[in-house]
């Protein structure tokens, strides 16, 4: 399992979303299935009007590199399971400890067990 948290809000922290999406893309390339990756972005810059390359995300907002992090290698958009105001410290805690409402779709749950391997990646300033 891979849980990726981009904890910074506001477009000025674009790089943190880029970092998070880069880790997500690396996990996919290492063979982690989509349904075993949960992505939480407190600010998703992909379609933000301030993004100079709308629909694309790179490690830096104004520098186009070879790897658009918003797109998987198969050409589909990267899944973001929780975005913007949904991303809170309580959500992260509840997700990691398995505390969620029974109506939450399985695709948005960390359905791990004692046999699972878990990689958790946080990026951000910590207080945004």
Phi, psi and omega per residue, in radians:
X1 nan 2.554 3.069
X2 -2.286 2.214 3.044
X3 -2.059 2.133 -3.101
X4 -2.060 2.170 -3.104
X5 -2.130 2.011 2.958
X6 -1.704 1.771 -2.930
X7 -1.566 -0.124 -3.072
X8 -1.554 2.377 3.054
X9 -1.669 2.881 3.044
X10 1.442 2.435 -3.056
X11 -1.073 -0.452 3.110
X12 -1.058 -0.359 3.112
X13 -1.731 0.502 3.134
X14 -0.799 -0.715 -3.053
X15 -1.022 -0.537 -3.135
X16 -1.230 -0.680 3.047
X17 -1.146 -0.685 3.073
X18 -1.055 -0.767 3.094
X19 -1.033 -0.817 -3.098
X20 -1.091 -0.785 -3.133
X21 -1.206 -0.515 3.066
X22 -1.162 -0.712 3.103
X23 -1.153 -0.722 3.096
X24 -1.032 -0.808 -3.124
X25 -1.132 -0.686 3.097
X26 -1.083 -0.738 3.117
X27 -1.060 -0.746 3.102
X28 -1.065 -0.746 -3.121
X29 -1.193 -0.458 3.076
X30 -1.449 0.017 3.031
X31 1.728 0.138 3.095
X32 -1.284 2.172 -3.132
X33 -1.140 2.628 3.134
X34 -0.917 -0.689 -3.079
X35 -1.311 0.025 3.079
X36 -1.978 0.255 3.113
X37 -2.161 2.213 3.047
X38 -1.997 2.223 -3.123
X39 -2.041 2.223 3.097
X40 -2.120 2.054 3.120
X41 -2.126 2.003 3.120
X42 -1.149 -0.383 3.045
X43 -2.539 1.995 3.125
X44 -1.713 1.881 -3.056
X45 -1.446 -0.031 -2.985
X46 -0.927 -0.887 -3.092
X47 -1.931 0.248 3.131
X48 -1.097 2.394 -3.125
X49 -1.073 -0.414 3.135
X50 -1.455 -0.122 3.138
X51 -1.310 2.026 -3.111
X52 -1.141 -0.317 3.099
X53 -2.172 1.158 -3.040
X54 -0.900 2.344 -3.106
X55 1.548 -0.047 -3.136
X56 -2.233 2.576 3.070
X57 -2.382 2.289 3.107
X58 -2.191 3.129 -3.132
X59 -1.183 -0.397 3.083
X60 -2.348 2.431 -3.010
X61 -1.065 -0.612 -3.025
X62 -1.884 0.244 3.138
X63 -2.215 2.033 -3.136
X64 -1.479 2.092 3.073
X65 -1.813 -3.049 -3.063
X66 -1.396 -0.273 -2.990
X67 -2.065 1.793 3.066
X68 -1.274 1.962 -3.042
X69 -1.300 -0.256 3.139
X70 -1.434 -0.148 -3.085
X71 -2.106 2.321 3.042
X72 -1.294 2.890 -3.141
X73 -1.064 -0.414 3.121
X74 -1.499 0.049 3.084
X75 1.617 -0.039 3.123
X76 -1.581 2.671 3.105
X77 -1.167 2.505 3.091
X78 -1.099 2.376 3.105
X79 -1.320 2.287 2.984
X80 -2.036 2.028 -3.025
X81 -1.393 -0.624 3.120
X82 -2.374 2.332 -3.088
X83 -2.435 2.715 3.001
X84 0.978 -2.188 -3.024
X85 -1.171 -0.295 3.076
X86 -1.119 -0.522 -3.030
X87 -1.438 1.914 3.134
X88 -2.355 2.827 3.054
X89 -0.994 -0.646 3.136
X90 -1.122 -0.722 3.111
X91 -1.056 -0.815 -3.126
X92 -1.067 -0.830 3.132
X93 -1.046 -0.832 -3.110
X94 -1.146 -0.661 3.114
X95 -1.116 -0.787 -3.092
X96 -1.259 -0.394 -3.124
X97 -1.834 0.063 3.078
X98 1.303 0.426 3.119
X99 -1.768 1.735 3.108
X100 -2.629 2.810 -3.138
X101 -1.149 2.499 -3.120
X102 -1.060 -0.364 -3.118
X103 -1.453 -0.125 3.140
X104 -1.152 2.230 -3.130
X105 -1.032 2.550 -3.141
X106 -1.019 -0.514 -3.119
X107 -1.181 -0.265 -3.140
X108 -1.902 0.267 -3.118
X109 -1.935 2.640 2.949
X110 -1.598 1.680 -3.023
X111 -1.684 0.877 -3.101
X112 -1.549 2.959 3.071
X113 -2.500 -2.990 -3.080
X114 -1.144 -0.295 3.115
X115 -1.611 -0.109 -3.057
X116 -1.406 2.590 2.911
X117 -1.684 2.444 -3.072
X118 -2.327 2.223 3.038
X119 -2.026 2.161 3.116
X120 -2.052 2.237 -3.136
X121 -2.149 2.167 3.062
X122 -1.998 2.425 2.996
X123 -2.420 2.455 -3.141
X124 2.552 -3.103 -3.132
X125 -1.506 -0.371 3.089
X126 1.723 -0.340 -3.093
X127 -2.201 0.141 -3.048
X128 -1.238 nan nan
